[in-house]
Amino acid sequence: MLKIELRDGNFVEVEDGSSLFDIAKGISDGFARSVLVGSIDGKLESLNKKVEKDCKVNFFKFDDPEGKEVFRHTSAHIFAQAVKRLWPEAKLAIGPAIENGFYYDFDLDYRLVPEDLEKIESEMKKIVKEDLAIEGFEVSREEAIKLMKEKGEDYKVEMIEELPDGEVISMYRQGEFVDLCRGPHLQSTKKIKAFKLQSIAGAYWRGDENNKMLQRVYGTSFEKNKDLEEYLKMLEEAKKRDHRKIGKELDLFMIPEEGPGFPLFLPRGMELKKSLMKYWEEIHREDGYVEIETPIILNRKLWETSGHWFHYKENMYTVQIDEEDYAIKPMNCPGAMIFYKSKPHSYRDFPMRVAERGRVHRHELSGALHGLMRVRAFTQDDAHIFMLPEQIRDEIKGVVKLIDKVYTKFGFTYHVELSTRPEDSMGTDEEWAVAEDGLRGALEELGMDYIVNEGDGAFYGPKIDFHLRDCIGRTWQCGTIQLDMQLPQRFDATYVGKDGEKHRPVMIHRVCLGSIERFIGILIENYAGKFPVWLAPCQVKVISVSDKYNDYAEKVREELFANNIRVELDDRAEKVGFKIREAQLEKIPYMIVVGEKESENGSISVRSREEGELGSMNIAEFLEKVNKQVEDRENVNFDLL
């Protein structure tokens, strides 16, 4: 008998050679039906994997990231099998699970059209109905090459040939279909019932434009049709909210042809950005931050000291000045180190909270650029906190509370992820242990749930990432806290302690909004351009009923402007109904319509985007109402998904 430790710490005894599925069934039949994949001592395995020693076993359902990945990876294999049945001459490349779905690349002379996706889906449904067992097996490198050559799978052969001699190759079979794959997979094809093929794209083999262009089909899959329908509904809603489309309609920003990846904010977009930054300034001042601005271009020596020249150079723009190498900064932290070292410090100076709205430039591939979400130049709402080792947890807790305050203000919910030491890292095991313990301890003292991402930290330290959820259910990684015990060491940053000796400070890198541009893109899509009053680029549109009342309309505009209201005047010779509809399409929070009655009474007629007709009031009443919304920074409530 084998002794098996389960996730909850309980132990069960099972027969030697029992499968993971047998263990799940021993817990209960219902549990066995609900789990998709398991792990043995932390290694993910298919449920038909035999257990051969005492070990720790976990099980994962679709709600778990591991379950989703295996479910969608299996979906990709079913897709590939369907393609091979319909077009036997197709040559398969790769087909991984990705966030929210899967894709598969293949080489086929026939060019797929959208109508073909329905044909492939029909064949996939047949494969699901056939309930084909999915079996993993291992072969030698030579056997794998022979098998793939027999099937005409040139791309698979190329991948196998690059593996070392003597390598054991993992493959998976379902019916007549065999694929090169590490796995794991579901036990059979029958569970994949809710799926949708979404789009066709081109993709160079291995992402190299010198290689052949392959066809790529994207798809998604869920356990339940209800979840698939909700996801597809969310995608449709996301299309309507595309920040590039709304940004153009509302005159917020543009991406000029002369600068791909370099956004140009238009006057209305700048008003939005300034309002956001005013809020940022206030909360940082309240939390005791000072603000600096560091140079955009700094020499190679600095970047070598920081480690970026060796670990990040492929993402940096470089330039020669006076025959010396310089780099346009991709990050603000080395500049913050220059600031810190500009004068000596003692333990009494800590904690030092130093904020910067730093302009950074990073080289992104043209295919990755996407409106404001993925750009080559952006402003980071950065901050670097220098502290004593005993202040680590309190400072991290303070940053977590600040980020929570901001996300709550916008109505976002979020989850937290802790990323630990990556393979390519600087520093000793002891330093990393202290750093990871500091982050983990702060989260636990705050009572926060978090997910651990093993090996996903920065090269200089572990980090906490905040993934916010918008009103249609999408998640975005924005805020981050990175604990760094390396950069102060590399820059020989010191302070004089109570003992009169020199010591090394600890440093936190943190962003709250992240990229300001990206955060604005998220806000545009979250609000669908319907910004709350305090953020709205134009808060009030004054509309004159006819030319006779333009002078009074201008007088109203001037009074609102003098009271710091962002106001525009529409005095065009158009029908008033047309002007009102345009203001509605521009999603402006308030419209003020003035005509004969208003001109005679010195009043205004107010229409609210949220509340409808508010009727007649004087300007002082209106200003009081709007100023309170701005002062309170009232949010707009949504009830969508």
C-alpha positions in Angstrom: 0.0 0.0 0.0 1.1 3.6 -0.7 0.6 6.5 1.6 -0.7 9.6 -0.3 -0.9 13.1 1.2 -3.7 15.2 -0.2 -3.9 19.0 -0.6 -5.7 19.4 2.7 -3.0 17.6 4.6 -5.0 14.4 5.1 -3.5 11.0 4.1 -5.1 8.1 2.3 -3.7 4.6 1.5 -4.0 3.2 -2.0 -2.9 0.1 -3.9 0.5 0.3 -5.5 -0.1 1.2 -9.2 -3.3 3.1 -8.6 -3.9 6.0 -11.0 -4.6 9.6 -10.0 -8.2 9.0 -11.2 -8.5 6.0 -8.8 -7.4 8.2 -5.9 -9.9 10.9 -6.9 -12.7 8.2 -7.2 -11.7 7.0 -3.7 -12.5 10.4 -2.4 -15.9 10.4 -4.1 -17.5 9.6 -7.5 -18.6 13.2 -7.8 -15.1 14.5 -7.0 -13.6 12.2 -9.7 -16.1 13.5 -12.3 -15.2 17.1 -11.5 -11.4 17.0 -11.6 -9.5 17.3 -14.9 -5.8 16.8 -14.0 -3.6 16.1 -11.0 -0.1 16.5 -9.7 2.4 14.1 -8.1 4.9 15.9 -5.9 4.2 19.1 -7.7 4.5 17.7 -11.3 1.3 18.0 -13.3 0.1 14.7 -14.7 -2.9 13.2 -16.6 -5.4 11.5 -14.4 -4.5 8.1 -15.8 -0.9 8.4 -14.5 0.0 5.6 -12.1 1.3 6.4 -8.6 4.3 4.3 -7.8 5.6 5.7 -4.4 4.5 7.6 -1.3 3.9 11.1 -2.5 1.8 14.3 -2.3 -1.1 14.5 -4.7 -3.2 17.5 -5.7 -6.2 17.6 -8.0 -7.4 20.5 -10.2 -10.8 21.5 -11.6 -11.6 23.8 -14.5 -11.7 26.7 -12.0 -8.0 26.2 -11.3 -5.4 27.7 -13.8 -3.9 24.2 -14.1 -7.3 22.7 -15.0 -8.0 25.4 -17.6 -4.6 25.0 -19.2 -5.0 21.2 -19.6 -8.6 21.5 -20.8 -7.6 24.0 -23.5 -4.5 22.1 -24.5 -6.6 19.1 -25.1 -9.0 21.3 -27.0 -6.1 22.3 -29.3 -5.4 18.6 -30.0 -9.0 17.9 -30.9 -8.9 20.9 -33.2 -5.7 19.6 -34.9 -7.2 16.1 -35.3 -10.3 17.7 -36.9 -8.0 19.7 -39.3 -6.1 16.5 -40.2 -9.4 14.7 -40.9 -10.6 17.4 -43.2 -7.3 18.2 -44.8 -4.9 15.2 -44.4 -2.2 17.1 -46.3 -2.0 19.8 -43.5 1.3 19.8 -41.6 1.1 20.6 -37.9 3.4 23.0 -36.1 2.5 24.0 -32.5 -0.7 24.3 -30.6 -0.5 25.6 -27.0 -3.1 26.7 -24.5 -3.0 30.4 -24.0 -4.9 32.8 -21.7 -8.6 32.4 -22.4 -8.2 29.7 -25.0 -5.8 28.0 -27.4 -4.4 28.2 -30.9 -2.8 25.9 -33.4 -0.4 26.7 -36.3 -0.3 24.6 -39.4 1.0 24.6 -42.9 -1.7 24.1 -45.6 -1.8 25.3 -49.2 -5.5 25.8 -49.0 -6.2 29.2 -47.3 -8.9 28.9 -44.7 -11.8 31.3 -44.7 -14.2 32.1 -41.8 -16.8 29.7 -43.1 -14.3 26.8 -42.7 -14.3 27.3 -39.0 -17.9 26.0 -38.8 -16.8 22.9 -40.7 -13.9 22.3 -38.4 -16.2 22.8 -35.3 -18.6 20.1 -36.7 -15.7 17.7 -37.0 -14.5 18.5 -33.5 -18.0 17.7 -32.2 -17.8 14.3 -33.8 -14.4 13.7 -32.1 -15.9 14.7 -28.8 -18.8 12.4 -29.3 -16.5 9.5 -30.2 -15.1 9.7 -26.6 -11.6 8.8 -27.7 -9.2 7.8 -24.9 -6.2 10.1 -24.7 -3.1 8.1 -24.0 0.4 9.4 -23.4 3.4 7.2 -24.3 7.2 7.7 -24.7 9.5 6.7 -27.5 13.1 7.2 -28.4 14.3 10.2 -30.4 14.8 8.0 -33.4 11.4 6.3 -33.1 9.7 9.7 -32.8 11.5 11.0 -35.9 10.5 7.9 -37.9 6.9 8.2 -36.7 6.5 11.8 -37.6 8.2 11.3 -41.0 5.7 8.6 -41.8 2.9 11.0 -41.0 4.6 13.8 -43.1 4.9 16.1 -40.1 8.0 18.1 -41.2 7.7 20.7 -38.4 7.5 18.0 -35.7 10.5 16.3 -37.2 12.5 19.6 -37.1 11.6 20.0 -33.4 12.6 16.5 -32.5 15.9 16.6 -34.4 17.0 19.6 -32.3 16.7 17.5 -29.1 19.8 15.8 -27.7 20.6 12.2 -28.7 19.1 9.7 -26.2 16.3 12.1 -25.3 13.0 10.3 -24.4 10.2 11.8 -26.4 6.7 12.3 -25.0 3.7 11.8 -27.4 0.0 11.6 -27.1 -2.5 9.5 -29.0 -6.3 9.9 -29.4 -7.8 7.5 -32.0 -5.8 7.8 -35.2 -4.3 11.1 -34.2 -0.8 11.2 -32.7 1.0 14.4 -31.6 4.3 15.3 -30.2 3.5 16.7 -26.7 4.7 16.9 -23.2 1.2 16.9 -21.9 -0.6 16.3 -19.6 -4.1 16.0 -21.1 -7.6 15.0 -20.2 -8.4 11.3 -20.1 -10.7 11.4 -23.1 -12.2 13.8 -25.7 -15.7 13.6 -24.3 -15.4 16.5 -21.8 -14.7 19.2 -24.4 -18.2 20.2 -25.3 -18.4 24.0 -25.1 -15.9 25.5 -27.6 -15.7 28.1 -30.3 -13.2 28.8 -33.1 -12.8 32.5 -33.2 -10.3 33.7 -35.8 -7.7 33.0 -38.5 -4.4 34.7 -38.6 -0.9 34.3 -40.1 2.1 33.4 -38.0 5.7 32.8 -39.1 7.2 29.5 -38.1 8.9 30.1 -34.8 8.1 33.8 -35.0 10.9 34.3 -37.5 9.9 36.4 -40.6 12.5 34.6 -42.6 10.5 31.4 -42.1 7.4 30.3 -43.9 4.1 32.0 -43.0 1.7 29.4 -41.4 -2.0 29.6 -40.7 -3.0 30.1 -37.1 -6.5 29.5 -35.8 -7.5 30.8 -32.4 -10.3 29.2 -30.3 -11.6 29.0 -26.8 -13.3 26.3 -24.7 -15.2 25.9 -21.4 -16.7 23.1 -19.4 -20.2 24.6 -19.7 -22.0 26.2 -22.5 -23.3 28.9 -20.2 -19.7 30.0 -19.4 -18.8 30.0 -23.1 -21.8 32.2 -23.9 -20.9 34.6 -21.2 -17.3 34.8 -22.4 -18.4 35.4 -26.0 -20.8 38.1 -24.8 -17.9 39.7 -22.9 -15.8 39.7 -26.1 -18.7 41.4 -28.0 -19.0 44.0 -25.3 -15.2 44.5 -25.4 -15.3 45.2 -29.1 -17.8 48.0 -28.5 -15.5 49.4 -25.8 -12.2 49.2 -27.8 -10.3 52.1 -26.4 -8.8 52.8 -29.9 -12.3 53.2 -31.4 -13.6 55.3 -28.4 -10.4 57.3 -28.2 -10.9 58.4 -31.9 -14.6 59.1 -31.4 -14.0 61.2 -28.3 -10.8 62.9 -29.6 -8.7 61.6 -26.8 -5.5 60.4 -28.5 -4.0 59.2 -31.7 -1.1 57.0 -32.7 0.6 58.9 -35.6 1.9 57.0 -38.6 5.2 58.8 -38.0 5.5 57.2 -34.6 4.1 53.6 -34.2 3.8 52.8 -30.6 4.3 56.5 -29.5 0.9 57.9 -28.5 -0.1 61.5 -29.1 -2.6 62.9 -26.6 -5.1 65.3 -27.9 -6.5 68.3 -25.8 -9.4 66.2 -24.4 -7.1 63.3 -23.7 -4.7 65.6 -21.8 -7.6 66.9 -19.7 -8.3 63.3 -18.7 -4.7 62.6 -18.0 -4.3 65.8 -15.9 -7.3 64.9 -13.8 -5.9 61.4 -13.2 -2.5 62.9 -12.3 -4.0 65.5 -9.9 -5.6 62.6 -8.0 -2.2 60.8 -8.0 -0.4 63.9 -6.7 -2.9 64.2 -3.8 -2.7 60.7 -2.5 1.1 60.6 -2.8 1.4 63.9 -0.9 -0.9 62.5 1.8 1.3 59.4 2.1 4.5 61.3 2.6 6.1 61.0 -0.8 8.4 63.5 -2.4 8.6 63.8 -6.2 11.6 63.9 -8.5 12.2 63.9 -12.2 15.3 61.9 -13.5 17.0 62.2 -16.9 15.6 60.3 -19.9 19.0 59.6 -21.3 21.9 58.2 -19.2 25.2 56.6 -20.1 26.1 53.0 -20.6 28.1 52.8 -17.4 25.0 53.5 -15.3 23.0 50.7 -17.1 25.9 48.3 -16.6 25.9 49.0 -12.9 22.2 48.5 -12.7 22.4 45.3 -14.7 19.9 46.4 -17.3 22.6 46.5 -20.0 23.2 42.8 -19.6 19.7 41.6 -18.7 17.4 44.0 -20.6 19.4 45.5 -23.5 17.2 43.9 -26.3 14.4 46.1 -25.0 16.4 49.3 -24.8 16.9 52.1 -27.3 20.5 53.2 -27.4 22.3 56.2 -28.8 25.9 57.5 -29.1 26.7 61.0 -27.7 30.3 62.3 -27.9 31.4 58.8 -29.0 30.0 57.3 -25.8 27.2 54.8 -25.5 24.0 56.0 -23.9 20.5 54.5 -23.4 17.1 56.1 -23.3 15.8 54.8 -20.0 13.4 51.8 -20.0 13.0 52.1 -16.2 13.3 54.9 -13.6 15.1 53.0 -10.8 18.8 53.8 -11.8 17.9 57.5 -11.8 16.4 57.1 -8.4 19.7 55.6 -7.2 21.5 58.7 -8.6 19.1 60.8 -6.5 19.7 58.7 -3.4 23.5 58.9 -3.7 23.5 62.7 -4.3 24.0 63.2 -0.6 24.8 61.1 2.5 22.0 59.6 4.6 21.5 58.4 8.1 19.0 55.9 9.6 16.9 58.9 10.7 16.1 59.6 7.0 14.1 56.4 6.6 11.7 55.5 5.2 12.3 57.7 2.2 9.4 57.6 -0.2 10.4 59.0 -3.6 7.9 59.2 -6.4 8.4 59.9 -10.1 6.1 60.2 -13.1 8.9 58.9 -15.3 8.8 58.8 -19.1 10.3 55.5 -20.2 10.9 53.9 -23.6 11.0 50.2 -24.4 11.4 48.5 -27.7 8.3 46.4 -28.5 7.9 44.4 -31.7 5.5 46.1 -34.1 3.1 43.1 -34.0 2.7 43.5 -30.2 1.7 47.2 -30.3 -1.9 47.8 -29.3 -3.3 51.3 -28.9 -2.4 52.6 -25.4 -2.2 49.1 -24.0 1.1 48.2 -25.5 3.3 51.1 -26.5 7.0 52.0 -26.9 6.9 55.2 -24.8 4.9 55.6 -21.7 4.8 57.3 -18.3 5.2 55.2 -15.2 3.8 56.3 -11.9 6.9 55.0 -10.3 8.1 55.3 -6.7 11.2 54.0 -4.9 11.1 53.6 -1.1 14.4 53.4 0.8 14.2 51.8 4.2 15.8 49.9 7.1 15.4 46.1 7.1 13.0 46.3 10.0 10.7 48.7 8.1 10.1 46.3 5.2 6.8 44.8 6.2 5.3 48.1 7.3 6.3 49.9 4.1 4.9 47.0 1.9 1.7 47.1 3.9 1.5 50.9 3.3 1.9 50.5 -0.4 -0.7 47.7 -0.5 -3.2 50.0 1.3 -2.4 52.9 -1.2 -3.0 50.6 -4.2 -6.2 49.3 -2.6 -7.4 52.8 -2.0 -6.9 53.7 -5.7 -8.5 50.6 -7.2 -11.4 51.0 -4.8 -11.9 54.6 -6.0 -12.4 53.4 -9.5 -14.7 50.5 -8.5 -12.2 47.8 -9.4 -11.9 44.5 -7.6 -8.5 42.7 -7.8 -6.5 39.7 -6.9 -2.9 39.5 -5.8 0.0 37.4 -7.0 3.4 36.8 -5.4 6.2 36.1 -7.9 9.4 34.4 -6.6 13.0 34.1 -7.8 13.5 33.5 -11.5 16.4 31.4 -13.0 18.1 34.5 -14.4 18.6 36.5 -11.2 21.1 38.4 -9.2 21.9 37.9 -5.5 22.4 35.2 -2.9 20.0 32.6 -1.7 19.9 34.3 1.7 19.0 37.7 0.2 16.2 36.2 -1.9 14.9 34.3 1.2 14.7 37.6 3.2 13.1 39.5 0.3 10.5 36.8 -0.4 9.7 36.5 3.3 9.2 40.2 3.6 6.6 40.3 0.8 4.9 37.1 2.0 4.8 38.2 5.6 3.3 41.6 4.7 0.5 40.0 2.7 -0.3 37.5 5.5 -0.3 40.2 8.2 -2.9 42.1 6.1 -4.9 38.9 5.8 -4.8 39.0 2.0 -5.3 36.0 -0.2 -2.6 35.6 -2.9 -1.5 33.3 -5.6 2.2 32.2 -5.8 3.9 32.4 -9.3 7.1 30.4 -8.8 10.1 31.8 -10.8 8.2 34.8 -12.2 10.0 37.6 -10.2 12.2 40.3 -11.5 15.9 39.5 -12.0 16.7 41.7 -8.9 13.9 40.7 -6.5 10.5 39.1 -5.9 7.3 41.1 -6.5 3.7 41.4 -5.7 1.4 42.0 -8.7 -2.1 43.4 -8.6 -4.5 42.1 -11.2 -7.6 44.3 -11.4 -11.0 43.2 -12.8 -13.0 45.6 -14.9 -16.8 45.8 -15.2 -17.0 43.3 -18.0 -14.9 40.7 -16.2 -11.5 41.1 -17.8 -8.3 41.2 -15.7 -5.4 43.6 -16.1 -2.0 43.6 -14.3 -1.3 47.1 -13.2 0.1 47.7 -9.7 3.3 46.0 -8.6 5.6 46.0 -5.6 9.2 44.7 -6.0 11.5 44.3 -3.1 15.1 44.9 -4.2 18.2 44.1 -2.1 20.5 44.1 -5.2 20.4 47.6 -6.7 21.5 49.3 -3.5 24.4 46.9 -3.4 25.3 47.4 -7.1 25.3 51.1 -6.6 27.0 50.9 -3.3 24.2 52.9 -1.6 24.7 53.3 2.1 23.5 55.0 5.2 25.0 55.6 8.6 23.3 53.5 11.3 22.7 54.1 15.0 26.1 52.4 15.6 27.9 55.0 13.5 28.8 52.4 10.8 27.8 52.3 7.2 24.9 49.9 6.2 23.0 49.0 3.1 19.4 50.3 2.7 16.6 48.1 1.4 14.7 49.4 -1.6 11.1 48.9 -2.9 10.2 49.6 -6.5 6.4 50.1 -6.9 3.9 51.4 -9.3 0.2 51.9 -8.6 -1.4 52.7 -11.9 1.5 51.2 -13.8 1.7 52.7 -17.3 -0.4 55.9 -17.2 -1.2 55.4 -20.9 -2.3 51.8 -20.3 -4.3 52.7 -17.3 -6.1 55.4 -19.3 -6.8 52.7 -22.0 -8.3 50.5 -19.3 -10.4 53.3 -18.0 -11.7 54.2 -21.5 -12.8 50.6 -22.0 -14.1 50.1 -18.4 -16.3 53.2 -18.7 -16.9 52.8 -22.4 -15.9 56.5 -22.6 -18.6 57.4 -20.1 -16.2 58.9 -17.5 -17.3 60.0 -14.1 -17.6 63.8 -13.7 -14.2 64.3 -12.0 -12.4 62.5 -14.9 -14.5 63.6 -17.9 -12.4 65.6 -20.4 -15.4 67.8 -21.0 -17.7 68.0 -18.0 -20.4 70.3 -19.4 -21.5 71.2 -22.9 -23.4 74.5 -23.2 -25.9 74.4 -26.1 -27.7 77.5 -27.4 -31.1 76.9 -28.9 -30.4 79.4 -31.7 -28.0 82.1 -32.7 -30.0 84.7 -30.8 -28.9 83.2 -27.5 -25.2 82.6 -28.3 -24.1 85.6 -26.3 -25.9 84.3 -23.2 -24.6 80.8 -23.8 -21.0 82.3 -24.0 -21.6 84.1 -20.7 -22.7 80.8 -19.1 -19.6 79.1 -20.5 -17.3 81.8 -19.1 -18.8 81.6 -15.6 -18.4 77.8 -15.5 -14.8 78.1 -16.9 -14.0 80.7 -14.3 -15.1 78.1 -11.7 -12.7 75.5 -13.0 -15.3 73.5 -14.9 -14.2 71.8 -18.1 -16.8 73.3 -20.4 -17.3 73.6 -24.1 -19.8 75.7 -26.1 -21.8 74.5 -29.0 -23.1 77.6 -30.8 -23.3 76.2 -34.3 -26.2 77.0 -36.6 -27.6 73.5 -36.2 -30.9 72.3 -34.8 -30.9 72.0 -31.0 -31.9 68.3 -31.2 -28.9 67.5 -33.4 -26.6 69.3 -30.9 -28.0 67.4 -28.0 -27.6 64.0 -29.7 -24.0 64.8 -30.5 -23.3 65.7 -26.9 -24.9 62.4 -25.9 -22.7 60.5 -28.3 -19.7 62.3 -26.7 -20.9 60.9 -23.4 -20.6 64.3 -21.7 -21.9 64.2 -18.1 -24.0 67.4 -18.3 -25.7 69.4 -21.0 -26.9 73.0 -20.4 -29.5 74.2 -22.9 -30.2 77.9 -23.0 -32.9 79.7 -24.9 -35.3 82.6 -24.5 -36.6 81.6 -21.0 -33.1 81.0 -19.6 -31.7 84.2 -21.1 -34.5 86.3 -19.6 -34.4 84.6 -16.1 -30.6 84.3 -15.9 -31.1 80.6 -15.4 -30.0 77.3 -17.1 -31.8 74.2 -18.2 -29.8 71.1 -17.1 -29.7 67.6 -18.5 -27.7 64.9 -16.7 -26.2 61.9 -18.5 -27.0 59.8 -15.4 -30.2 61.3 -14.1 -31.9 62.7 -17.2 -33.7 66.1 -17.2 -32.9 68.1 -14.0 -34.9 71.1 -15.1 -34.2 74.8 -14.5 -31.7 76.0 -11.9 -29.4 78.9 -11.4 -25.6 78.6 -12.1 -24.7 78.6 -8.4 -26.9 75.6 -7.7 -25.4 73.8 -10.6 -21.8 74.6 -9.6 -22.4 73.3 -6.1 -23.7 70.0 -7.5 -20.9 69.5 -9.9 -18.1 70.6 -7.6 -19.3 68.1 -4.9 -19.1 65.3 -7.5 -15.6 66.4 -8.4 -14.5 66.8 -4.8 -15.9 63.4 -3.8 -14.6 61.9 -7.0 -17.8 60.0 -7.4 -17.6 56.9 -9.6 -20.0 55.7 -12.3 -21.7 52.4 -11.4 -22.1 49.6 -14.0 -24.1 46.4 -13.8 -23.0 44.4 -16.8 -21.4 41.0 -16.3 
